């Protein structure tokens, strides 16, 4: 689904306030979000999703957040969960949640590098 320019600008501005070297890259109609070279979030249909793993996923599930499903409710579940709106708007909360998503992205990247080595 498309991402509106206003939402794109808002999300990149908010994340740029709390994380290092944030940039967005259009992909498949959505937006991939990076901190440096680490892919840690995506935006689809004006919803922000952070990368999760077994360690961070419970935090999202406890808040009732849903996983990203690129092919609809019956499709594959990806390792990205919706970020609560109150977190996006609270800079202190966003800093913690965002840093955790970047750490998850870095761990995933390190695992991929080990598998190809």
Wavefront OBJ file of the C-alpha trace (Angstrom):
o trace
v 0.000 0.000 0.000
v 1.162 3.530 -0.594
v 2.662 5.822 2.005
v 1.485 9.428 2.012
v 4.175 12.093 1.738
v 2.977 13.728 4.982
v 3.240 10.491 6.966
v 6.612 9.673 5.391
v 7.995 13.085 6.377
v 6.516 12.846 9.893
v 7.956 9.382 10.589
v 11.415 10.206 9.248
v 11.462 13.435 11.267
v 10.398 11.691 14.487
v 12.886 8.846 14.052
v 15.624 11.291 13.070
v 15.160 13.039 16.403
v 16.025 9.888 18.363
v 18.222 7.694 16.148
v 21.437 8.152 14.188
v 21.560 8.609 10.402
v 17.894 7.777 9.655
v 16.830 7.585 6.039
v 13.960 6.115 4.090
v 13.996 4.196 0.844
v 10.940 3.495 -1.257
v 10.276 -0.195 -1.725
v 7.290 -2.131 -3.089
v 5.008 0.879 -2.664
v 6.027 1.264 0.973
v 9.043 2.685 2.727
v 12.064 0.908 4.198
v 13.708 2.753 7.095
v 17.412 2.536 7.906
v 19.728 3.747 10.640
v 23.032 3.884 8.816
v 23.113 0.604 6.919
v 20.764 -1.222 9.299
v 17.237 -1.879 8.063
v 15.048 -1.686 11.176
v 11.581 -0.494 10.189
v 9.098 -0.249 7.392
v 6.072 1.873 6.652
v 3.095 0.540 4.757
v -0.311 2.159 4.316
v 0.723 4.934 6.753
v 1.558 2.463 9.538
v 5.039 2.219 11.091
v 6.375 -1.261 11.843
v 9.568 -2.063 13.783
v 11.701 -5.166 13.301
v 11.235 -7.685 16.123
v 12.739 -10.930 17.321
v 11.826 -13.422 20.041
v 13.258 -11.073 22.663
v 11.370 -7.909 21.616
v 8.120 -9.329 20.174
v 6.333 -9.745 23.555
v 6.508 -5.983 24.159
v 4.467 -5.412 21.001
v 2.060 -8.280 21.647
v 1.375 -7.016 25.184
v 0.235 -3.742 23.629
v -2.041 -5.574 21.164
v 0.056 -4.610 18.152
v -0.236 -6.644 14.992
v 2.458 -8.087 12.728
v 3.068 -6.870 9.208
v 1.344 -9.139 6.690
v 2.237 -7.980 3.176
v -0.255 -10.328 1.505
v -3.278 -9.824 3.748
v -4.619 -11.487 6.875
v -4.163 -15.011 5.557
v -0.654 -14.372 4.235
v 2.823 -14.656 5.622
v 3.699 -12.916 8.889
v 6.915 -10.923 8.736
v 9.157 -10.074 11.695
v 7.861 -6.503 11.908
v 5.195 -5.276 14.304
v 3.063 -2.149 14.330
v 4.403 0.612 16.593
v 1.827 2.074 19.004
v 0.758 5.617 18.079
v 1.530 6.917 21.583
v 5.110 5.649 21.226
v 5.556 7.443 17.904
v 4.416 10.697 19.487
v 6.469 10.364 22.709
v 10.110 11.114 21.896
v 11.447 9.417 25.042
v 9.457 6.241 24.392
v 10.324 6.292 20.689
v 14.020 6.524 21.523
v 13.880 3.243 23.478
v 11.625 1.343 21.113
v 13.597 2.575 18.087
v 16.972 1.680 19.588
v 15.674 -1.804 20.314
v 14.476 -2.209 16.698
v 17.878 -1.083 15.397
v 19.565 -3.614 17.709
v 17.277 -6.359 16.369
v 18.157 -5.308 12.810
v 21.865 -5.456 13.608
v 21.548 -8.915 15.166
v 19.657 -10.174 12.113
v 22.270 -8.683 9.804
v 25.084 -10.346 11.797
v 23.325 -13.732 11.553
v 22.980 -13.342 7.760
v 26.679 -12.512 7.437
v 27.663 -15.574 9.514
v 25.493 -17.852 7.346
v 27.119 -16.642 4.121
v 30.666 -16.851 5.476
l 1 2 3 4 5 6 7 8 9 10 11 12 13 14 15 16 17 18 19 20 21 22 23 24 25 26 27 28 29 30 31 32 33 34 35 36 37 38 39 40 41 42 43 44 45 46 47 48 49 50 51 52 53 54 55 56 57 58 59 60 61 62 63 64 65 66 67 68 69 70 71 72 73 74 75 76 77 78 79 80 81 82 83 84 85 86 87 88 89 90 91 92 93 94 95 96 97 98 99 100 101 102 103 104 105 106 107 108 109 110 111 112 113 114 115 116 117
